[in-house]
Every structure is written in C-alpha cells, then in structure tokens.
Amino acid sequence: VLTIDLASAGQYVINKHAPNRELWLSSPSSGAWHFRYDAESEAWLSTRDRSQSMTELLVRELTATTGVAIAL
C-alpha cells in the first residue's frame, strides 16, 4: 500500500488487488479507479477508460493540487 497524504487536499491510496491483477487507486479528487497492466503500452491503464493511465492521472492531479510540476 502506498499512501500520499496531502494535508490540504486529502489522501491518495494505491493498493494492489492480486486476485484481479489490478492496482486500485483512491483519489480525493476523482474517486476510485482500477488499473490493469497493459504490456503493449507498458502502462497501468484504467479498466473503465483505457486511454487513462495511472501515471498520467496521478501527475495531473498532484500537479493541480500542489501547484508543483510533478514527474513520475
């Protein structure tokens, strides 16, 4: 489990869900997400919107929340 605690904005929690081979993300900005690894793109892609990668989502939200350019 990885928890990112932003005092002014809440907590991001990333957790593995082994039975489904997924990573689950809880975001105070956009809610709950499930990501599955896509070998072709070499990225964790959303199970509901395959154009959304977990890395891109985190970078966008953390940059907007903190006002600091985040790179992952």
QUIKATA-V753167 format. One record per residue. NEAR is the number of other C-alpha atoms within 10 Angstrom. D_CENTER is the distance of its C-alpha to the mean C-alpha in Angstrom with 1 decimal. Layout:
NEAR:D_CENTER
NEAR:D_CENTER
This chain:
8:12.4
10:10.6
12:11.1
12:10.8
11:13.7
13:14.7
7:18.2
8:18.5
13:15.2
13:14.2
15:11.7
19:8.0
16:8.3
18:6.8
14:9.8
15:11.6
13:13.7
8:16.5
6:18.8
10:16.5
12:15.1
19:11.5
20:8.4
19:7.5
22:5.0
16:7.5
19:7.4
14:11.0
13:10.9
10:9.7
9:10.0
12:9.0
19:7.1
22:8.4
24:8.0
19:11.3
17:12.5
13:14.8
8:17.6
6:19.1
9:16.3
8:15.1
16:11.4
20:8.8
24:9.5
22:8.9
15:12.0
10:13.1
11:12.8
12:13.2
10:13.2
15:9.5
19:7.6
22:4.1
13:6.1
16:7.8
16:5.6
17:4.9
15:8.5
14:9.8
16:9.0
20:10.0
14:12.9
12:14.0
14:14.0
12:15.7
9:17.8
9:17.3
10:16.3
13:13.2
11:13.2
6:11.1
